[in-house]
Amino acid sequence: MSAISQLFDSYAQNTKNIKAYIDLINSGQPAIEKGYRLPDDELIIKEVITELMCNNRLDWQELAQRLQTDAAQLKAITRYSEEKMQPYVADGLLLINNDTLNITESGRFTIRNIVAELDPKLNSDNQRFSKSI
């Protein structure tokens, strides 16, 4: 009942109140309590992180082409820097080859930490999200 739906550029959460949920469904209305549409920069961040988490690989050029932008723009939006990624490279969790990031077998266990480096909101001073251990 309290499901969260993800569409390409937005999220919607159903109401958590059982009576309201049933009443809305019975009246033919969606039982959505709140929604959020991703601004363009968050949509790009989501695509970058999804690409790396789902495929254990990110080719900045390929993704830029798919999103009809350029790699420099993707890197700027995610505040990517190879320097920030060096601790993961040094620990054998990530390989960087030109414009491609590859998660190693060992890196799969810490992939959330690696992709967190690509989400500026997770790295802001006014953090509102939990961190992985």
C-alpha positions, 0 to 999 in steps of 0.5 A: 500500500505505501509503495514508492513508484519510480518513473524515468524522471519522477517518484510517487509514494502512495498514502500510508493511511489504509482508509484513505488508500481504499477510498481513493482506489474505490473512487478511481483516483490514484492513491498518491500522497506525494510525488517528486519530479527530478530536476535535470541535474538530479536526473543526470546524477541518477543515470550516472549512478544507475549505470555504474551500479547496474553494470559495474561500469561507466563510460562517460562518453557512451552515457553522454551520447545516450543523454545527448550531452557531453562527458564534461557536462556529466562530470561537472554535474556529478562533481567527478574528479579522478583524484576523489576516486583514487582511494578506491583505485588504491584499494583495488575496488575501482579501475579507471581507464581513460573515460571509463570507470570499472568496479572490480570484483572486490569493489562490488561490496563497496559500490554504494560508497564509490557511487556516493562520490558521484552524488553532490547532495550526499557530500553536502554539509547539510546531509539528510541521508543515511550513509552506508557502512 
